[in-house]
């Protein structure tokens, strides 16, 4: 989000440095930033973890990740060698003071070598149980004080429910200044997600009609083809609502529904987003079944390959009641959105990977055309394709060429791939750079996290206490349980299952 400037000299300490996140996301992102000359000239990356690894072995492991997941496909040996020269590894027990003392010494050494203050970025890429000991040790060793320009990055899951999130926030407030805490939601770093704000607030065209008077409803779909992969252990305790809705989907909703900020500063933007979260109607226990649907995938077929059901995945209970699909109908109770439904759905092992926001406009107030002209007529729809296709599509009506007046739906398309030559940066590149620059606009503030948990808490309480008798209730490779279709069909709509092109199957939805 920041203007073009390189960060000050920085040392990035990755707790969980030998883990999956560092391998797949963090180091590839840092290397890509390095190749594009976004890292400061003086920087160091220290991976710390419990494993015993030599520096050479660590470099080999990271190099492999960079080749697989980096944005710059061709990595020259020279560039990697130069970058790796800044990367070291330390075996460390996160709970013991000794390692932190060494880290303090190391940071002081950097300061002396670089002849300047060093900004310390502490990335907690660790399971939740390690957050408290690390935070306490960082505090005890005065490693992360604002005077030291320290930044602490916390990954999700950020708590398990409202109460645990508050507890975690209290712990962090006790150890660090709120301005130093960067709670990551990687969706906020996605190029297309950032573009929602540009699209809404840098164009005069849409904002005047962006409200209940012109918009009938909003749909947010984040579907995945993949199953739980190797994360069964984590997912069993999470489920789709905690894993995706509480964070990513609610953040997308905030971007669609927020008021224009006065300025693009971290607090102004986050104030407007938290207003949305506060305005979302909370359900009572007895309303949950009416507004929320859960599902779990059984065995099925994806791209011609047979895939397991959720209950057969490793580290998953054979009678698991964890949902791998969630759909919600929400209302934002304020002047702009009163009575406009926001339908959210997300799930694993669905028909295709698709993140899409559909804004369905209301029909014209008066239809003057003859009946035969409007057989195919549809109200306007705006589709924001977040991934894998990236772009914006506006559907509107045109006259079909010919002697008769017949209306047809046509598209106006903006596609990132057609418009821009280069791949946009990965979200972790954007977010890591923002942390180094101290810009928290795209990060979650304490009140946002807590307000988001408050929205899903009533649903969690009902779902956690009852195992649905019909699980698994959707076949892998389809669009989720039938109940999710019914949730939206009751209001006369159907889910939008395509972005910039036709869906893989003929879309039988009325709205499409
Ligand atoms: C993560 C979830 O936050 O987001 C995963 O924990 C999910 O379960 C992932 O697969 C999806 O991210 P993306 O960027 O691939 O849409």
Boltz pocket constraint, residues with backbone or C-beta under 6 A from the ligand:
constraints:
  - pocket:
      binder: B
      contacts: [[A, 224], [A, 243], [A, 244]]
      max_distance: 6.0
